[in-house]
Amino acid sequence: MQLKSKLTGIESGGVFVVMLNSQDAAEMGIHPTDRVKISNNGREAVCIVDISKSWVNRGQVGVYKEVESGLMIKAGDSVSVSASGAPRSLEFITKKMNGARLNKQEMFAIVKDTVDRKLSDVELTAFVSSLHFNGMSMDETVALSAAMAETGKTLGIKGKMILDKHNIGGVPGDKTSMLVVPIIAAAGYKIPKTSSRAITSPAGTADRVECLCPVDLSIKEILNTVEKTNGCLAWGGAVDLAPADDMFIKVEYPLSIDPLLLPSVMSKKKAVGATHVVIDMPTGRGSKLKTIGAAHALAKDFIELGKNMDIIVNCVLTFGEQPIGYAVGPALEAREALYAISNMSTPPDLVEKVVNIAGALLDLAGEKNGKDLAYKLLKSGSAERKLRQIIDAQGGDPKIKPGDIPVGSHVAEIRSKTNGTIWWIANHDVVKIARAAGTPEDKGSGILLKKKIGDAVKGGQVIMEVYAENDRKLHDAIALVETLNPVGVYARPQDRMFIAKFPDGEEHKKFFVLER
């Protein structure tokens, strides 16, 4: 059937969708969520169908933005529309829903159809949910990881040894990559670090680094940067590495489930060509991994998956019960990273974490006493010089100073209500407050802690500052501070016995952390 295109101007979230008039659909035997093949000047795509009685007239097809750009359709174009069967991958999704195991070919078919936008949101939700409820064998995890890497682009960096690191997330203020990458690059090893933007956190590595230089680099620009400096700090979303992961995340986030952590991380490491990887696993109350036992179990899976993908993996368990350093929020963290790498200010927990992770990577590369070498490169200024080379190669100002990075002009001081010692800092509450202040969209917003766990404080002393870019968001953040009480200050250990009572008239929702 030949139909005239009508541009909807609507984005469908990545899936190819068109809208048919109900009478045209009935004539073709098409129902909602069925598929049709759209052809235009030699280009074609299989699209999922919406049906309307009034928005499109008979003889028209409503074209969503993804179809418009993918097939280069203009308003009023005559396009061919014909019924198309469901992709075979649906059979494999149903198989997994029924608890069966999938082989390599079946996993690849699902991922390929996901990337080709042939699966609807409902079908992707069914697949991700089946992984959550039925789990995956290691063979399935390997197959899914490989398929996710193979259906996207790869960097193709030359070299026998490519190093990389990944943080599984869950702890705010973790600007570790901004120091680890230049340390490894200064040691003479290649480390093409591609990172995410924030999903549920106040800042992803890409958000932080963007305060220093551009991060949305093309593959060619990444290769040039690595060739010049040995490293890069780029946004992975700009280069289409393991693109199925972004589509799966859109399902995981609203459902608050994360069954694809292992394949998500390792497919991207495979795509950048990593041969040696250190996984940073923050552990403890308020982090993703609550116990050392849970961390050990996940570490074993990462190491086994790495062996199956020809990647040498080492996992480092780190303390995850409070923010890393003092700053939370893109600009504040970028400032703190610059202070730390230039030795103007060195938050001890940040430096300790950085040299341990960089040291573990250097140990994997064959260096002796990797931690000592990492510390030397940091303290000697070699890492700072390398970071500034990377900033320059990515199009930023290599002479940038911490004070050059603007932060929110609306600031509130939060004071302790009593004398005592800080016994805990609730990571989840810090995240909520920082996001209420405007992070990560407002790069200058966030939190600057003045005290950490174990520090003594006096009543009336400032324990944190909240930054925002407008009064409304600052007011919202301050209200949350009063409600959540994110910092526990007690005079004596026994004062910690009472925490809360239930029910207390408030709705308590589980805080879901999803970071890549």
C-alpha positions as CSV (number, residue, x, y, z in Angstrom):
1,M,0.0,0.0,0.0
2,Q,1.3,3.4,-0.9
3,L,0.7,6.1,1.7
4,K,1.6,9.7,2.1
5,S,4.0,10.5,5.0
6,K,2.9,12.8,7.8
7,L,5.8,13.8,10.2
8,T,4.7,13.5,13.8
9,G,7.8,15.3,15.3
10,I,7.6,12.7,18.1
11,E,10.6,10.6,19.4
12,S,9.8,7.0,20.3
13,G,12.8,6.5,22.5
14,G,14.9,4.7,19.9
15,V,12.4,2.2,18.5
16,F,11.1,2.5,14.9
17,V,7.4,3.4,15.2
18,V,4.7,4.6,12.7
19,M,1.1,5.4,13.0
20,L,-1.7,4.1,10.7
21,N,-5.3,5.2,10.3
22,S,-7.6,2.6,11.8
23,Q,-9.3,1.9,8.5
24,D,-6.1,1.5,6.5
25,A,-4.8,-0.8,9.3
26,A,-8.0,-2.9,9.2
27,E,-7.7,-3.2,5.4
28,M,-4.2,-4.5,5.8
29,G,-5.1,-6.8,8.7
30,I,-2.8,-4.8,11.0
31,H,-3.3,-4.5,14.8
32,P,-1.6,-2.3,17.4
33,T,2.0,-3.4,18.1
34,D,2.1,-5.4,14.8
35,R,4.9,-4.7,12.4
36,V,5.0,-3.2,8.9
37,K,7.8,-2.7,6.5
38,I,8.3,0.9,5.3
39,S,10.2,1.6,2.1
40,N,11.4,4.9,0.8
41,N,13.8,5.5,-2.1
42,G,15.7,2.2,-1.6
43,R,15.8,2.5,2.2
44,E,13.6,0.3,4.4
45,A,12.9,-0.5,8.0
46,V,10.6,-2.7,10.0
47,C,8.4,-0.6,12.3
48,I,6.0,-1.1,15.1
49,V,2.5,0.1,14.5
50,D,0.4,2.6,16.5
51,I,-3.2,3.1,15.3
52,S,-5.3,6.3,15.3
53,K,-8.8,7.1,14.2
54,S,-8.2,10.8,13.7
55,W,-4.6,11.9,14.0
56,V,-3.7,10.4,10.6
57,N,-6.2,10.4,7.7
58,R,-6.8,7.5,5.4
59,G,-4.0,7.3,2.9
60,Q,-1.5,8.7,5.4
61,V,1.2,7.2,7.6
62,G,2.4,9.0,10.7
63,V,6.2,8.9,10.9
64,Y,8.1,9.2,14.2
65,K,11.4,11.0,14.4
66,E,13.6,7.8,14.3
67,V,11.9,6.6,11.1
68,E,12.0,10.0,9.6
69,S,15.8,10.3,10.0
70,G,16.6,6.7,9.4
71,L,14.8,6.6,6.0
72,M,15.3,10.2,5.2
73,I,11.5,10.8,4.8
74,K,10.1,14.2,4.1
75,A,6.5,15.4,4.7
76,G,4.3,14.2,1.9
77,D,6.6,11.6,0.5
78,S,4.9,8.5,-1.0
79,V,6.2,5.5,0.9
80,S,5.4,1.8,0.6
81,V,3.8,0.1,3.6
82,S,3.4,-3.6,3.8
83,A,2.7,-6.1,6.6
84,S,5.8,-7.7,8.2
85,G,6.0,-10.7,10.5
86,A,7.4,-10.6,14.0
87,P,11.2,-11.1,14.3
88,R,12.3,-14.6,15.3
89,S,14.0,-13.3,18.4
90,L,10.6,-13.0,20.0
91,E,10.6,-16.8,20.1
92,F,13.8,-16.8,22.0
93,I,12.5,-14.1,24.4
94,T,9.5,-16.4,25.1
95,K,11.9,-19.3,25.6
96,K,13.8,-17.3,28.3
97,M,10.6,-16.2,29.9
98,N,9.8,-19.9,30.3
99,G,13.0,-20.5,32.2
100,A,15.0,-22.1,29.4
101,R,18.6,-21.3,28.6
102,L,19.6,-19.5,25.4
103,N,22.5,-20.4,23.2
104,K,25.0,-18.0,21.5
105,Q,22.9,-17.6,18.3
106,E,19.7,-17.0,20.2
107,M,21.3,-14.3,22.4
108,F,22.8,-12.7,19.3
109,A,19.5,-12.6,17.5
110,I,17.8,-10.8,20.5
111,V,20.6,-8.2,20.7
112,K,20.8,-7.7,17.0
113,D,17.0,-7.0,16.8
114,T,17.4,-4.7,19.8
115,V,20.1,-2.6,18.0
116,D,18.1,-2.7,14.8
117,R,15.1,-1.3,16.7
118,K,12.9,-4.2,15.8
119,L,11.7,-4.9,19.3
120,S,9.0,-2.9,21.1
121,D,9.4,-1.6,24.7
122,V,7.0,-4.3,25.8
123,E,9.2,-7.0,24.2
124,L,12.4,-5.6,25.6
125,T,10.8,-5.4,29.1
126,A,9.9,-9.0,28.8
127,F,13.5,-10.0,27.9
128,V,15.1,-7.9,30.7
129,S,12.5,-9.1,33.2
130,S,13.1,-12.7,32.3
131,L,16.9,-12.2,32.9
132,H,16.0,-10.7,36.3
133,F,13.7,-13.5,37.4
134,N,15.3,-16.5,35.8
135,G,19.0,-15.5,35.9
136,M,21.7,-16.3,33.5
137,S,24.2,-19.1,33.3
138,M,27.8,-18.1,32.7
139,D,27.5,-19.4,29.1
140,E,24.5,-17.1,28.6
141,T,26.4,-14.2,30.2
142,V,29.3,-14.7,27.9
143,A,27.1,-15.0,24.9
144,L,25.1,-11.8,25.8
145,S,28.3,-9.9,26.5
146,A,29.9,-10.9,23.2
147,A,26.7,-10.0,21.2
148,M,26.5,-6.6,22.9
149,A,30.1,-5.9,21.9
150,E,29.8,-7.3,18.4
151,T,26.7,-5.3,17.4
152,G,28.3,-1.9,18.2
153,K,31.5,-0.1,17.1
154,T,35.0,-0.9,18.4
155,L,37.9,1.5,18.9
156,G,40.5,-0.7,17.3
157,I,43.4,0.7,19.3
158,K,46.7,-1.0,18.4
159,G,48.8,-2.5,21.2
160,K,49.3,-5.8,23.0
161,M,48.2,-4.4,26.3
162,I,45.2,-2.0,26.8
163,L,44.3,-1.2,30.3
164,D,41.0,0.0,31.7
165,K,39.0,0.3,34.9
166,H,35.4,0.4,35.9
167,N,33.5,1.4,39.0
168,I,30.2,-0.4,39.6
169,G,28.8,2.7,41.2
170,G,26.7,3.4,44.2
171,V,29.0,5.9,46.1
172,P,28.7,9.7,45.4
173,G,31.7,11.8,44.7
174,D,33.8,9.1,43.1
175,K,36.0,11.1,40.7
176,T,38.6,8.3,40.8
177,S,38.9,7.9,37.0
178,M,40.0,11.5,36.6
179,L,43.2,10.6,38.5
180,V,43.7,6.9,37.7
181,V,43.7,7.5,33.9
182,P,46.5,10.1,33.9
183,I,48.5,8.0,36.3
184,I,48.3,4.9,34.1
185,A,49.0,7.0,30.9
186,A,52.0,8.7,32.6
187,A,53.4,5.2,33.4
188,G,53.5,4.5,29.6
189,Y,50.3,2.4,29.2
190,K,47.3,2.9,27.0
191,I,44.0,3.5,28.8
192,P,41.1,4.6,26.6
193,K,38.6,5.4,29.3
194,T,35.0,5.8,28.0
195,S,32.5,6.6,30.7
196,S,28.9,7.2,31.2
197,R,26.8,10.2,32.2
198,A,24.8,10.0,35.4
199,I,21.8,7.8,35.4
200,T,20.8,7.9,39.1
201,S,23.9,9.5,40.6
202,P,24.8,13.2,41.0
203,A,27.5,12.9,38.4
204,G,29.0,10.4,36.0
205,T,32.6,10.6,35.0
206,A,31.7,12.2,31.7
207,D,29.7,14.9,33.6
208,R,32.8,15.7,35.7
209,V,35.3,15.7,32.9
210,E,33.1,17.9,30.8
211,C,33.8,20.7,33.2
212,L,37.4,20.5,32.0
213,C,37.1,19.7,28.3
214,P,34.8,18.2,25.7
215,V,33.9,14.5,26.1
216,D,31.6,13.8,23.2
217,L,34.5,12.6,21.0
218,S,34.2,10.6,17.8
219,I,36.1,7.3,17.5
220,K,38.7,9.1,15.4
221,E,39.1,11.8,18.0
222,I,39.5,9.2,20.8
223,L,42.2,7.4,18.7
224,N,44.0,10.7,18.1
225,T,43.9,11.5,21.8
226,V,45.2,8.1,22.9
227,E,47.9,8.2,20.2
228,K,49.1,11.6,21.6
229,T,48.7,11.0,25.3
230,N,48.1,7.2,26.0
231,G,44.8,8.0,27.5
232,C,41.4,9.7,27.2
233,L,38.4,10.5,29.3
234,A,35.5,10.4,26.8
235,W,31.7,9.9,26.9
236,G,30.9,6.4,25.7
237,G,27.5,7.3,24.5
238,A,28.9,9.4,21.7
239,V,30.7,6.5,19.9
240,D,28.0,3.8,19.9
241,L,30.0,1.2,21.9
242,A,27.7,-1.7,22.8
243,P,24.6,0.3,21.9
244,A,22.1,-2.4,23.1
245,D,23.1,-1.5,26.7
246,D,21.6,1.9,26.5
247,M,18.3,0.4,25.3
248,F,18.3,-2.2,28.1
249,I,19.0,0.5,30.6
250,K,15.8,2.3,29.6
251,V,14.0,-0.8,30.7
252,E,16.0,-1.5,33.9
253,Y,15.7,2.0,35.3
254,P,11.9,2.3,35.7
255,L,11.7,-1.3,36.9
256,S,14.6,-0.7,39.4
257,I,16.3,-3.9,38.4
258,D,19.8,-4.5,37.1
259,P,20.3,-8.0,35.7
260,L,22.7,-6.9,33.0
261,L,25.5,-5.5,35.2
262,L,28.1,-8.1,34.1
263,P,27.5,-8.1,30.3
264,S,27.0,-4.3,30.3
265,V,30.4,-3.6,31.9
266,M,32.3,-6.3,30.1
267,S,30.8,-5.7,26.6
268,K,32.1,-2.1,26.7
269,K,35.5,-3.2,27.9
270,K,35.7,-5.6,25.0
271,A,34.5,-2.9,22.6
272,V,37.4,-0.6,23.6
273,G,39.9,-3.5,23.2
274,A,40.8,-3.8,26.9
275,T,43.1,-6.7,27.8
276,H,43.6,-5.9,31.5
277,V,40.7,-4.5,33.6
278,V,40.4,-3.6,37.3
279,I,36.8,-3.5,38.6
280,D,36.3,-1.1,41.6
281,M,33.7,-2.5,43.9
282,P,32.6,-0.1,46.7
283,T,31.3,-2.2,49.6
284,G,29.4,-1.5,52.8
285,R,26.3,0.2,54.1
286,G,24.8,2.6,51.6
287,S,26.6,1.1,48.6
288,K,25.4,-1.4,46.0
289,L,27.3,-4.3,47.7
290,K,26.3,-4.4,51.4
291,T,28.6,-7.2,52.5
292,I,32.1,-8.5,51.7
293,G,30.5,-11.8,50.9
294,A,28.3,-10.3,48.2
295,A,31.4,-8.5,46.8
296,H,33.4,-11.7,46.7
297,A,30.6,-13.5,44.8
298,L,30.3,-10.7,42.2
299,A,34.1,-10.5,41.8
300,K,34.3,-14.2,41.0
301,D,31.7,-13.7,38.3
302,F,33.6,-10.8,36.8
303,I,36.9,-12.7,36.8
304,E,35.3,-15.8,35.2
305,L,33.5,-13.7,32.6
306,G,36.8,-12.0,31.8
307,K,38.5,-15.3,31.2
308,N,35.8,-16.3,28.8
309,M,36.3,-13.0,26.9
310,D,40.1,-13.1,26.9
311,I,40.3,-10.1,29.4
312,I,42.4,-10.4,32.5
313,V,40.2,-9.0,35.4
314,N,41.2,-8.0,38.9
315,C,38.6,-6.7,41.4
316,V,39.3,-4.2,44.2
317,L,36.9,-4.0,47.1
318,T,36.8,-0.4,48.4
319,F,35.2,1.3,51.3
320,G,31.7,2.5,50.2
321,E,30.0,3.8,53.3
322,Q,30.5,7.6,52.6
323,P,31.2,9.8,49.6
324,I,34.7,9.8,48.2
325,G,36.5,13.0,49.0
326,Y,34.4,16.0,50.1
327,A,32.8,17.2,46.8
328,V,29.6,15.8,45.2
329,G,28.4,17.2,41.9
330,P,30.1,17.7,38.5
331,A,31.9,21.1,38.9
332,L,32.7,20.6,42.6
333,E,34.2,17.2,41.9
334,A,36.2,18.5,38.9
335,R,37.6,21.2,41.1
336,E,38.5,18.6,43.8
337,A,40.2,16.3,41.2
338,L,42.3,19.2,40.0
339,Y,43.2,20.1,43.5
340,A,44.2,16.5,44.3
341,I,46.2,15.8,41.2
342,S,48.1,19.1,41.6
343,N,48.8,18.3,45.3
344,M,47.1,21.6,46.4
345,S,44.6,19.6,48.4
346,T,44.6,15.9,48.9
347,P,41.5,14.3,50.4
348,P,43.2,11.2,52.0
349,D,40.4,8.8,51.1
350,L,40.4,9.9,47.5
351,V,44.2,9.6,47.2
352,E,44.3,6.2,48.9
353,K,41.6,4.8,46.6
354,V,43.3,6.2,43.5
355,V,46.7,4.8,44.2
356,N,45.3,1.4,45.1
357,I,43.2,1.1,41.9
358,A,46.0,2.5,39.7
359,G,48.4,0.2,41.6
360,A,46.3,-2.8,40.9
361,L,46.2,-1.9,37.2
362,L,50.0,-1.5,37.1
363,D,50.4,-4.8,38.9
364,L,48.3,-6.5,36.2
365,A,50.6,-4.9,33.6
366,G,53.6,-6.5,35.3
367,E,55.0,-3.7,37.3
368,K,56.5,-4.4,40.7
369,N,54.9,-2.4,43.7
370,G,52.3,-0.9,41.5
371,K,50.8,1.2,44.4
372,D,54.2,2.8,45.1
373,L,54.7,3.6,41.4
374,A,51.2,5.1,41.3
375,Y,51.8,7.3,44.3
376,K,55.1,8.4,42.9
377,L,53.5,9.4,39.6
378,L,50.8,11.3,41.4
379,K,53.1,13.2,43.8
380,S,55.8,14.0,41.3
381,G,53.5,16.0,39.1
382,S,53.7,13.4,36.2
383,A,50.0,12.6,36.5
384,E,49.0,16.2,36.5
385,R,51.1,16.9,33.4
386,K,49.5,13.9,31.7
387,L,45.9,15.0,32.6
388,R,46.6,18.5,31.2
389,Q,47.9,16.8,28.0
390,I,44.6,14.8,27.8
391,I,42.6,18.0,28.4
392,D,44.5,19.7,25.6
393,A,44.1,16.8,23.2
394,Q,40.3,16.7,23.8
395,G,39.9,20.4,23.1
396,G,40.0,21.9,26.6
397,D,42.3,24.5,28.2
398,P,45.4,22.7,29.5
399,K,46.1,25.6,31.9
400,I,42.7,25.4,33.6
401,K,42.8,26.0,37.4
402,P,40.3,24.7,40.0
403,G,39.0,28.3,40.5
404,D,38.3,28.6,36.8
405,I,35.5,26.1,37.1
406,P,32.2,27.9,38.0
407,V,30.0,26.5,40.7
408,G,26.5,27.4,41.9
409,S,26.2,31.0,43.3
410,H,23.3,30.0,45.6
411,V,24.9,28.4,48.7
412,A,23.5,27.2,52.1
413,E,25.5,26.1,55.1
414,I,24.2,23.1,57.0
415,R,25.3,23.1,60.6
416,S,25.4,20.4,63.2
417,K,22.7,20.6,65.9
418,T,24.8,19.0,68.6
419,N,28.4,18.3,69.8
420,G,29.7,14.9,68.9
421,T,31.4,12.6,66.3
422,I,30.2,11.8,62.8
423,W,29.3,8.2,62.9
424,W,27.7,7.8,59.5
425,I,26.9,9.6,56.3
426,A,23.9,8.2,54.3
427,N,25.1,7.9,50.7
428,H,21.5,7.6,49.3
429,D,20.4,10.8,51.1
430,V,23.4,12.7,49.9
431,V,22.5,11.6,46.3
432,K,18.9,12.7,46.8
433,I,19.9,16.1,48.1
434,A,22.5,16.8,45.4
435,R,20.0,15.9,42.7
436,A,17.4,18.1,44.3
437,A,19.9,20.9,44.1
438,G,20.1,20.4,40.3
439,T,22.8,17.8,39.6
440,P,23.8,16.5,37.1
441,E,22.1,18.9,34.6
442,D,23.2,22.0,36.6
443,K,26.9,21.3,36.7
444,G,27.6,23.9,39.3
445,S,25.2,22.4,41.9
446,G,26.0,19.8,44.5
447,I,27.3,19.3,48.0
448,L,30.7,20.1,49.7
449,L,31.2,18.1,52.8
450,K,33.1,19.8,55.6
451,K,33.4,16.8,57.8
452,K,33.6,13.0,57.3
453,I,33.0,9.8,59.3
454,G,35.1,9.9,62.5
455,D,35.5,13.7,62.6
456,A,34.6,15.6,65.8
457,V,32.1,18.5,65.5
458,K,30.6,21.1,67.7
459,G,27.0,22.3,67.8
460,G,26.6,25.1,65.2
461,Q,29.7,24.0,63.2
462,V,29.2,23.7,59.4
463,I,29.2,20.1,58.3
464,M,28.2,20.6,54.7
465,E,27.5,23.3,52.1
466,V,24.8,22.9,49.5
467,Y,25.3,24.6,46.1
468,A,22.6,25.4,43.5
469,E,22.2,27.6,40.5
470,N,18.8,29.0,41.5
471,D,16.9,29.7,44.7
472,R,14.1,27.2,44.1
473,K,16.4,24.2,43.8
474,L,18.5,25.3,46.8
475,H,15.2,25.6,48.8
476,D,14.2,22.1,47.7
477,A,17.6,20.7,48.7
478,I,17.6,22.3,52.1
479,A,14.1,20.9,52.8
480,L,15.4,17.5,52.0
481,V,18.4,18.0,54.4
482,E,15.9,18.7,57.2
483,T,13.8,15.7,56.3
484,L,16.5,13.1,55.7
485,N,19.2,14.1,58.2
486,P,22.0,12.6,56.0
487,V,24.8,13.0,58.6
488,G,24.6,11.2,62.0
489,V,26.3,13.1,64.8
490,Y,26.4,11.5,68.3
491,A,28.2,12.4,71.4
492,R,28.6,8.8,72.7
493,P,28.4,5.4,71.0
494,Q,25.3,4.4,73.0
495,D,23.5,7.4,71.6
496,R,23.3,5.5,68.3
497,M,21.0,2.8,69.7
498,F,17.8,4.4,68.3
499,I,17.7,5.0,64.6
500,A,14.0,5.1,63.6
501,K,10.6,3.7,64.2
502,F,8.0,2.3,61.8
503,P,5.4,3.3,60.8
504,D,6.3,6.9,61.1
505,G,3.9,8.5,58.7
506,E,6.4,8.7,55.9
507,E,6.6,6.5,52.8
508,H,10.0,4.9,52.5
509,K,11.1,3.7,49.1
510,K,14.1,1.6,48.3
511,F,16.7,3.7,46.6
512,F,17.8,2.2,43.3
513,V,21.3,2.7,42.0
514,L,22.0,2.2,38.3
515,E,25.4,3.3,37.0
516,R,27.6,2.3,34.1
